[in-house]
Amino acid sequence: MFTGIVQAVGKVEAIEVQGEDACMTVDAAGLDLGGHRGGESIAVNGVCLTARDHVDGGFIADVSRETLSRTALGQLGTGDPVNLEPALTLSTPLGGHLVSGHVDGVGEVVVCEPVERSVRLRLRVPAELARYIAVKGSICVDGVSLTVNAVEDAAFEVNIVPHTLEATIMKGYEVGTWVNLEVDLVARYLERLLLGTAAGSEAEALIRERLAAYSLGHPER
């Protein structure tokens, strides 16, 4: 688990393709790896990877075919910056929100414009993820915990404050940038609880029906 509070910006030193998988070497000089051992988890742009080896202020991680197909890690090249966060511990302040590091999909920046000292981002998301995103809810973008300011169809907006711009790779975003998205865990579990064993095209209608029943004080028994 992670918090969505990036602790350092690292750099991809090498990516070695191994069949349908890949091996990534990351320079993590800005991250304190003193207490970390091989086999521990580190979030790279919001993707939970296992650091199998530590080398000269960095680490090596294997990236599976599944991860490459579901995230934007496959678009990284040598020299690209990446957001880094070590796994959450019992003494870690939960400054963001609970993040699993299991990316739900890839979004695209469609608006990137300065507003005073901040930057307003509008991101297009896969249609199947849109229902999990709510105004003033939490979302993780490339490993960064953010608050959703607006939602419209399959797109949402966030405001990136100066500190986040400087402390993450977001200062390099532009229209067309692809990002890793992880929706709020609470939304996913709530949907599952409401659906029970239901599935298929009737799922959304059933969710609306049950939510309406609870709001009226007459939950289905």
N, C-alpha and C positions, 0 to 999 in steps of 0.2 A: 504494500500500500504506500501511497504518496500523498502529499498535501497540495500539489500544484503551485508550490512556491519554489521557483527555480533558484538554485544555489550557486550556479556558475554557468558560464558559456564556454563550451569546449570547442574542439575542432576535429573534423574527420581527417585522420592522417592517412588512412588507406582503407579501401574496400576490395576484398578479394572474392570474386565469384567462384563458388564451389558447387558446380552443377546447378540446381535450382535454388540453392541456398547461398548465403554470403557470410563472410567473416569481416567484421568491422573493427578497426583500430581507432580509438578516440583519444585525443590529447585532452586530458582533464586536469591540467596544471592548476586551474583555479578552484578545484574541488578537493577538499580534505579527504584523502583516501587512506589516512594513517590507520584508522581502525577497521578498515574493510579488508576482507579476505576474498580469495577466489570463490566464485559460486554465489556471491551476493547480488542483489538486484540494484540496478541503476536505471532511472528513466531517462531516455534519450529522445528529446522532442515528444515527450509524453508516452513513449513506448517502453514498457518494462522489458529490459534486457538483462541477461545473466552475464556478469563480468567474470569470465572463466579464468582470465589471467590479468595480472597487473604488470605494466611495463613502463618504466621511466615517466612517472607522473601521469600515466594514462591506463587504459585497460583495453582488452580485446573481448569482443562479444560475438557470438554466432547469431545470425539473423535467418530465421527459417523462411521457407517458401510462403507459408501462411502469413507471416508478418509482412513480408515484402508485398504480398498481394492485397493486404488490407490497410496498409499505411503508406505514408509518403516517404518512408526511409529509402525506398528503392531509387528515389530521384536525387539522393545526396551524392555528392562527388568529393574528391579529395580537396581539402581546404575549406569546405563548407562549415559554418558555425552551427552548433547544436546546443539546445537547452539541456542542462543536466540537473538531476535531483537524486540523491541517494534515498534508499527506502526509509519510510517512517519508522521511528522507534517510539517506545513508551514515553520518552522524555522530550520528544519533538513537539514544539508548539504547532497546533493545527491552525495555521494562519489562513489557509485557503479553504478547501473542502476535501473530503475523502476521495481519492483518485486511485483507481486500480492499476493503471498503466496498460489496460487492455483497450486498445483503440477501437471505436465503433465504426469509424468511417473517415473518409477524406473530404475536406471542404475546400472551397476556393474563395480567395479574397476578390470581391467584386467592387468594393469601394474602399479607398484608403486615403483619407483626407485629414489635414491638420485642423484642430478646433482649439483655439487658444494655444496652450502648451501641450495639449494631449493630441491623440490621433483617434479618429472615428473609423472603425472597421465594420464593414458589412460583409458577411460570409454566406455563400450559398452552400447548402448541405444536401446530402442525399435525401430524397423524399421520405424514405422510411425512418429517418432519424428526427424529422421535424416535430413529430408529436411529443418527443421527450424534452423539448426546449421551451421554457416558459420565461416570461418577463420577470426580471429580478431573481430568476433562478441561477444556478451555477452551471458552468460548462468549462471543460478543459480544452485549450487550444495549444497544440504543440507543447503540452506539459505545463501550461500556465493556467491557473485557476482564475476565471473571470466571471463577472456578473453580467447577465444578459439585460440589455437596455430596451430592446425592441425585437419583435418577432413579426414576420410577414411571410405567409406561405412557407416555402422551404428556404428561408433566409433569416438571419438574425444580426443584430448589431451589438457591438461592445465598444467601450471607451478605454483606450490604453493611456494610462497616466505616465508622466515623465519618468518616474522611477522604473516602471516596468519596461518602458522603451529602452532605457539604458542597461537594465540588468538582464535582458533576454535578447533573442534573435529578432524580436518583433520590429525593431528599428529598421530592419532590412526588408520588411514586407512591402509589396507593391501589388497592384492589380494583376491577377493571374497566379499569385503565389498559392501553392497547394499546402494545406495544413492538416495535421492529425487532430481528430475530434474524439473526445470521450464525453458522453452525456452523463448527467447526474445519476449516480447509482440509485438514489431514492426513487427516481422516476421509473427506472426499469423494474425494481422490486414491487412498486405500487401497482404497475400494470399487471405483473404476474399474479399478484395476490387477487386482483379484481377479476382476472380472466379465469383463474383456476385451471381447469383442463381444456378450456375452450381454445380454438385455434381457427385459422382460415380467415375468409373475407368478412365474417361476422364479428371479428374481434373488436374493431373500433366501435361499432354500434353497441356492443355489449358493455364496453367501458363507459360510454356515455350514459347508458341506461342505469348502470350501477352507481355512477357518480351522482346522477340526478336523484336517485332513491336516497342516497346518504344525505344529500343536501336538504332533502325534505323531511329528514328524520325518520324515514321508513326503509331502512336497509333490508335487503332480501334476507330471509332467514332460512 
